[in-house]
Amino acid sequence: MPPDGADPGPDAAEPGPDRAEPGPGGADRGPAGKLVTMREAVARLVSPGARLACGLALEAAIPFAFTHEVIRQDRRGLHLVGPIADAVFDQLIGAGCVATVEAAWVGNVTTGSGYCFRRAVEHGRPAPLTVRQHTNLTISLALQAQASGVGFLPTRTALGSAIASDHDGFQPIACPFTGAPLLAVRAVAPDVAVAHVQRADRHGNAQAWGNLGVTLEALGAARAVVVVAEELVDTATIRAAPWHTLVPGALVTAVVHEPGGTHPAPLQGVRGHDAAAYRGLRPGECDRGGLPGLARALGARRR
């Protein structure tokens, strides 16, 4: 359960058909709300070549179950967006699903190196990979720019570094008021953003606590939002603690109930980091179908 004692503030609004955005099937699905299976969410929202934002809370709340379903459905040519992307990016790359990575870091949070990522960059296996480098701050600014409806946001970070000249997402500019040098960070618009949360109702009102990373920025920037919930609750539970609400149902496209869906990553108040599982991602097993435990996970989650 979340921590208590905060000011409850105003009640969360009760979702309804006149408020909710259409779900993947084009409506709020009546009594089911926006609740779909993982298979349905990926099939309807993640198209080949889609720009997918995930792993948004840094080392926590990584949506492994969602990305495993992406691999199972063999979605190819994806453009991944994230901050210090966890092993889900490495697995997606090893499965041949990724054409472009736009992130601050790709690897394994326990052992360090992302072996599939390195193999793709150095040898083009299993497919050539384009890398668009960011810092955690610049990817946050890129997503926030899109969420704010502007083409870029300015910053001083990364000026003078190699990152600022890495790709066309950065442009040196002068401050219009002082003339000081700044770096413009181009807006990034994900087609789909995925967040695993502690709880949500069937209408998509989602609550999360702990480190959020760039989750808020990505959900605001994305054209479609998928909430993966550890616990499915009624709206009264959401209304009782509105200060924990991460995103209202009106901005959510689909809700998936998937307990355990972040393992081996931690989820605040639910489970810890499984270092042994991360250590199992060994350098020689990065080809499609050879990731340790991945075939087993894919078979276990056919829902």
C-alpha positions in Angstrom: 0.0 0.0 0.0 1.2 3.6 -0.6 2.4 5.9 2.2 -0.3 7.8 4.0 -0.6 11.2 5.6 -0.6 13.5 2.5 -3.2 16.1 2.0 -5.8 14.4 -0.1 -6.7 17.5 -2.0 -9.7 17.4 -4.4 -11.3 14.2 -5.3 -10.3 12.5 -8.5 -12.9 12.9 -11.1 -15.1 9.9 -11.8 -14.3 8.8 -15.4 -17.2 8.3 -17.8 -17.9 7.9 -21.5 -18.1 11.7 -21.9 -14.6 12.1 -20.4 -12.5 9.1 -21.4 -10.4 8.9 -24.5 -11.3 6.0 -26.8 -9.6 2.8 -26.0 -7.8 0.6 -28.5 -11.0 -0.7 -29.8 -12.4 2.8 -30.4 -14.5 3.1 -27.3 -14.3 2.8 -23.6 -15.5 -0.8 -23.9 -18.5 -0.4 -21.5 -18.2 -2.3 -18.2 -14.6 -3.4 -19.1 -13.5 0.3 -19.4 -10.1 0.3 -21.2 -9.0 -3.0 -19.9 -7.4 -5.3 -22.5 -4.9 -8.2 -22.5 -1.2 -7.6 -23.1 -1.6 -9.3 -26.4 -4.4 -7.0 -27.5 -2.5 -3.9 -26.3 0.6 -4.7 -28.3 -1.3 -5.9 -31.4 -3.4 -2.8 -31.6 -0.9 -0.1 -30.6 2.6 -1.1 -31.4 3.0 -1.1 -35.2 6.1 -2.1 -37.0 8.4 0.9 -37.0 6.6 2.6 -34.1 8.4 5.0 -31.8 8.1 3.3 -28.4 8.9 5.0 -25.1 9.5 2.6 -22.1 11.7 2.0 -19.2 10.9 5.5 -18.1 11.4 5.3 -14.4 15.1 4.7 -14.7 16.0 1.4 -12.9 12.5 0.8 -11.4 9.1 -0.2 -12.8 10.6 -1.5 -16.1 7.8 -3.1 -18.2 9.5 -6.4 -19.0 6.2 -8.2 -19.6 5.1 -5.6 -22.1 8.4 -5.7 -24.1 8.4 -9.5 -24.0 5.0 -9.4 -25.7 6.5 -7.0 -28.3 9.2 -9.6 -29.0 6.6 -12.4 -29.1 4.6 -10.5 -31.8 7.8 -9.9 -33.7 7.4 -6.1 -34.1 10.3 -4.9 -36.2 12.0 -1.6 -37.0 11.1 0.0 -33.7 12.5 3.4 -32.6 13.1 3.1 -28.8 13.0 6.2 -26.6 14.1 6.2 -22.9 16.5 7.5 -20.3 19.0 5.0 -18.8 17.3 2.2 -20.6 17.4 -1.1 -18.7 17.9 -4.6 -20.1 14.5 -4.4 -21.9 16.2 -2.4 -24.7 19.0 -4.9 -24.8 16.5 -7.8 -25.2 14.5 -6.0 -27.9 17.7 -5.3 -29.8 18.9 -8.9 -29.4 15.5 -10.1 -30.7 16.0 -8.1 -33.9 13.1 -5.7 -33.2 14.9 -2.4 -33.1 16.2 -0.1 -35.8 16.9 3.1 -33.7 17.7 3.8 -30.1 17.3 7.3 -28.7 18.4 7.1 -25.1 21.0 8.1 -22.5 22.3 4.6 -21.8 21.6 1.0 -22.8 22.8 -1.9 -20.6 22.2 -4.2 -17.7 21.8 -2.4 -14.4 23.5 -5.2 -12.5 26.4 -6.3 -14.7 26.8 -3.0 -16.7 27.3 -3.9 -20.4 24.4 -4.3 -22.8 25.8 -7.2 -24.9 23.1 -7.3 -27.5 23.4 -3.5 -27.9 27.1 -3.7 -28.3 26.9 -6.5 -30.8 24.4 -4.5 -32.9 26.5 -1.3 -32.9 29.8 -3.0 -33.6 28.8 -5.8 -35.9 25.2 -5.0 -37.1 23.9 -8.2 -35.5 21.1 -9.2 -35.6 20.4 -6.0 -37.4 22.1 -2.6 -38.0 21.3 -0.1 -35.3 21.2 3.7 -35.3 22.0 5.3 -32.0 20.9 8.9 -31.1 22.6 9.8 -27.9 21.1 11.8 -25.1 21.7 12.6 -21.5 18.9 11.8 -19.0 18.2 15.6 -18.9 18.1 16.1 -22.7 15.7 13.2 -23.3 13.5 14.6 -20.5 13.6 18.0 -22.2 12.8 16.4 -25.6 9.7 14.7 -24.2 8.6 17.7 -22.2 8.9 19.9 -25.3 6.5 17.6 -27.2 4.1 17.4 -24.1 4.2 21.2 -24.0 3.4 21.6 -27.7 6.6 23.3 -28.6 9.3 22.3 -31.1 12.2 22.4 -28.7 13.3 23.4 -25.2 16.6 25.3 -24.5 19.3 24.1 -22.0 22.9 24.7 -21.2 23.6 21.1 -20.5 25.6 19.1 -23.1 27.1 22.3 -24.6 30.7 21.6 -25.6 30.2 17.8 -25.4 30.2 15.3 -28.2 26.5 14.5 -27.5 25.5 18.0 -28.8 26.9 17.2 -32.3 25.7 13.6 -32.4 22.5 14.0 -34.4 19.9 16.5 -35.6 18.1 16.6 -32.3 20.3 19.3 -31.0 21.0 22.8 -32.4 23.2 25.6 -30.8 21.2 28.8 -30.4 21.6 32.2 -28.7 19.3 33.3 -25.9 17.0 35.9 -27.4 17.3 38.0 -24.2 20.9 37.8 -23.2 22.7 36.4 -26.3 24.2 33.6 -24.1 24.9 30.3 -25.9 22.2 27.6 -25.4 21.4 24.2 -26.9 18.0 23.7 -28.4 16.7 20.1 -27.8 14.2 19.0 -30.4 10.9 17.6 -29.3 10.5 13.8 -29.4 7.0 12.4 -30.0 6.6 8.7 -29.1 3.8 6.8 -30.8 3.3 4.8 -27.7 4.5 5.3 -24.1 4.2 2.4 -21.5 4.2 2.8 -17.8 4.0 0.0 -15.2 2.2 1.3 -12.1 1.3 0.0 -8.7 -2.4 0.3 -9.3 -5.0 1.5 -11.8 -8.8 1.2 -12.4 -10.4 -0.1 -15.5 -10.8 3.4 -16.9 -7.1 4.1 -16.8 -6.8 6.3 -13.8 -3.3 5.2 -12.7 -1.4 5.6 -9.5 2.3 5.3 -8.9 4.9 6.1 -6.2 8.6 6.0 -5.9 11.0 7.2 -8.5 9.2 8.3 -11.7 12.2 9.3 -13.9 10.8 10.8 -17.1 7.5 9.0 -16.9 5.3 12.1 -16.7 7.1 13.8 -19.6 6.8 10.7 -21.8 3.1 10.1 -21.0 2.3 13.7 -21.9 4.3 13.5 -25.1 2.9 10.2 -26.5 0.1 9.7 -29.0 -1.0 6.6 -27.1 -0.5 5.6 -23.5 -0.5 2.1 -22.1 -0.8 1.6 -18.4 0.3 -1.8 -17.1 -1.0 -2.3 -13.5 0.3 -4.4 -10.8 -3.1 -4.2 -9.1 -6.5 -3.5 -10.6 -8.7 -1.6 -8.2 -12.1 0.1 -8.3 -12.4 3.9 -8.9 -13.3 4.5 -5.3 -9.8 3.4 -4.3 -8.3 5.9 -6.7 -10.6 8.6 -5.4 -9.5 7.9 -1.8 -5.9 8.9 -2.5 -5.8 11.2 -5.5 -2.4 12.6 -4.6 -0.9 9.3 -5.9 -2.5 9.7 -9.4 0.2 9.6 -12.1 -2.1 10.0 -15.1 -5.9 10.4 -15.4 -7.9 7.9 -17.4 -8.7 10.6 -20.0 -5.1 10.4 -21.2 -4.8 6.6 -21.2 -5.5 4.4 -24.3 -5.3 1.0 -22.7 -5.0 -0.7 -19.3 -3.4 -4.1 -18.8 -3.5 -6.0 -15.5 -0.2 -7.8 -15.2 1.0 -8.6 -11.7 4.8 -9.2 -11.6 5.2 -7.5 -15.0 8.4 -5.6 -13.9 10.4 -8.6 -12.8 13.4 -8.6 -12.5 13.2 -4.8 -12.1 11.9 -3.5 -8.8 8.6 -1.8 -8.1 8.4 0.4 -5.1 6.5 -1.2 -2.2 5.9 -4.5 -4.2 9.2 -6.2 -5.1 12.9 -5.6 -5.0 15.6 -5.8 -7.6 16.5 -9.4 -8.7 20.2 -9.2 -9.2 20.5 -12.9 -9.9 18.1 -12.7 -12.9 20.1 -9.7 -14.3 23.4 -11.7 -13.9 21.8 -14.4 -16.0 21.9 -12.2 -19.1 25.3 -13.5 -20.2 27.3 -12.1 -23.2 27.2 -15.2 -25.3 23.4 -15.5 -25.3 22.2 -12.4 -27.0 20.8 -13.8 -30.3 17.1 -14.2 -30.9 15.7 -17.0 -28.7 18.9 -17.4 -26.7 18.4 -14.8 -24.0 18.4 -16.6 -20.7 14.9 -17.1 -19.4 13.4 -15.1 -22.2 11.9 -18.0 -24.1 10.4 -19.3 -20.8 9.0 -15.9 -20.0 7.5 -15.5 -23.4 5.8 -18.9 -23.1 4.5 -18.2 -19.7 2.8 -14.9 -20.6 0.6 -15.8 -23.5 -2.4 -13.8 -22.4 
